[in-house]
Amino acid sequence: MYENILVPVDVFEMGLSDKALSHAQFLAKSSSGAIHLLHVNPYFSPSLTRGFISDAKKMEEYLINTSKEKLTTLIKKCSLGESDVQIHIRSGNIRDEVIKLADELKASVIIIGSRNPNIQTHLLGSEAAGIVRYAHVPVFVVR
């Protein structure tokens, strides 16, 4: 039933993903599905480094390498089989990149962690709310 399970992860705030990843593991085991971890880095523009293209490229490489390391550590920590998990790293708007990858993978479900709500976001965090609103597949929000 759940062939491709997409789990967006913020590698700089790993606490949000622990419960979401536990749910993804459960669903993957019960349906022989694959887990896809996605981290979205902010789009890094050369204008942020005052036009120094080499600095922008170095920063982007650093963010990608750091993201890969942290996702690999998360996989080991959760005792997931490396063959059952794929890592995806993208740059851009979180909501747009999550939805785009879900469509590309033909994901069965998106499982996302959310922080506790506040008065501005009512029930969900702002990123989770955007994903729930625009996704083309079911979205499980885990707190």
Secondary structure by P-SEA (a helix, b strand, c coil): cccbbbbbbccccccccaaaaaaaaaaaaacbbbbbbbbbcccccccccccaaaaaaaaaaaaaaaaaaaaaaaaaaaccccccbbbbbbbccaaaaaaaaaaaacccbbbbbbcccccccccccaaaaaaaaccccbbbbcc
